[in-house]
Amino acid sequence: MSRSIVSRSPVPKDLRTAGPCGKVEYYWDLNSFSWYGEETVKRKDPFLSVNTQGRITISDEAAKLMEINPSDTVKIGVNKYFLAVRKLDSGLAVKPVKAKKSKAVFIIARKIAQEILNNGWTLPCKVPCVLDEKNKMLVAKKPASVG
């Protein structure tokens, strides 16, 4: 019996004869990693911070974005992934942070801090926030390291 040997290449013949190829580039898919560590917040960036006693602080820069003053009232929205603060006519009283030349303010809200914990956040936390101009509110996203 005679057998004929057929050589099969995984690369089609037209590619082998087409000439030199371009540079091969490698990259890593960022979603293939589990990321750890806190998101760093620079002092000049707007942020919200929440401690275990229920003190929610709105930084100097964030208060300037929202034009929040110590005599204002706010409402706070919480869900599994976001924390939002809206300036409204009725709600929680805003108090000034006792620091010279600071526009930072805070709210005492123990029940809201417990709700934040119930939604999977870890306390204390300090998270960057952005201004949602359409809805006129500050929005902070739960840090990726929390889950």
Backbone hydrogen bonds, N-H to C=O, Kabsch-Sander energy under -0.5 kcal/mol:
donor,donor_aa,acceptor,acceptor_aa,energy
5,I,3,R,-0.5
6,V,4,S,-0.6
7,S,5,I,-0.6
8,R,6,V,-0.6
9,S,7,S,-0.5
15,L,12,P,-1.0
16,R,12,P,-1.1
17,T,13,K,-1.5
30,L,28,W,-0.7
32,S,29,D,-1.9
33,F,30,L,-1.2
35,W,33,F,-0.6
42,K,40,T,-0.5
45,D,42,K,-1.2
48,L,127,V,-2.6
49,S,57,T,-2.1
50,V,125,C,-2.4
51,N,55,R,-1.8
54,G,51,N,-1.4
56,I,54,G,-0.7
56,I,107,I,-2.9
57,T,49,S,-2.9
57,T,55,R,-0.6
58,I,105,V,-3.1
59,S,47,F,-2.3
59,S,57,T,-0.6
63,A,59,S,-2.8
64,K,60,D,-1.9
65,L,61,E,-2.0
66,M,62,A,-2.1
67,E,63,A,-1.0
68,I,63,A,-2.2
72,D,69,N,-2.2
73,T,88,L,-0.7
74,V,92,L,-2.1
75,K,86,R,-2.5
77,G,84,A,-2.7
79,N,82,F,-2.1
83,L,140,A,-2.4
84,A,77,G,-3.0
85,V,138,L,-2.2
86,R,75,K,-2.7
87,K,136,K,-0.7
88,L,73,T,-1.7
88,L,86,R,-0.6
92,L,74,V,-3.2
94,V,72,D,-1.9
95,K,106,F,-2.8
97,V,104,A,-2.2
99,A,97,V,-2.2
102,S,99,A,-1.5
105,V,58,I,-1.9
106,F,95,K,-2.6
107,I,56,I,-2.2
109,A,54,G,-3.3
109,A,107,I,-0.7
113,A,109,A,-2.0
114,Q,110,R,-2.0
115,E,111,K,-1.9
116,I,112,I,-2.4
117,L,113,A,-2.1
118,N,114,Q,-2.4
119,N,115,E,-1.2
120,G,117,L,-1.8
121,W,116,I,-1.7
125,C,50,V,-2.3
127,V,48,L,-2.8
129,C,46,P,-2.0
130,V,139,V,-2.3
132,D,130,V,-0.6
132,D,137,M,-3.4
133,E,131,L,-1.0
136,K,132,D,-1.1
137,M,132,D,-1.5
138,L,85,V,-2.4
139,V,130,V,-2.7
140,A,83,L,-2.9
141,K,128,P,-0.7
142,K,81,Y,-3.2
146,V,143,P,-1.6
147,G,143,P,-0.6
147,G,144,A,-0.7
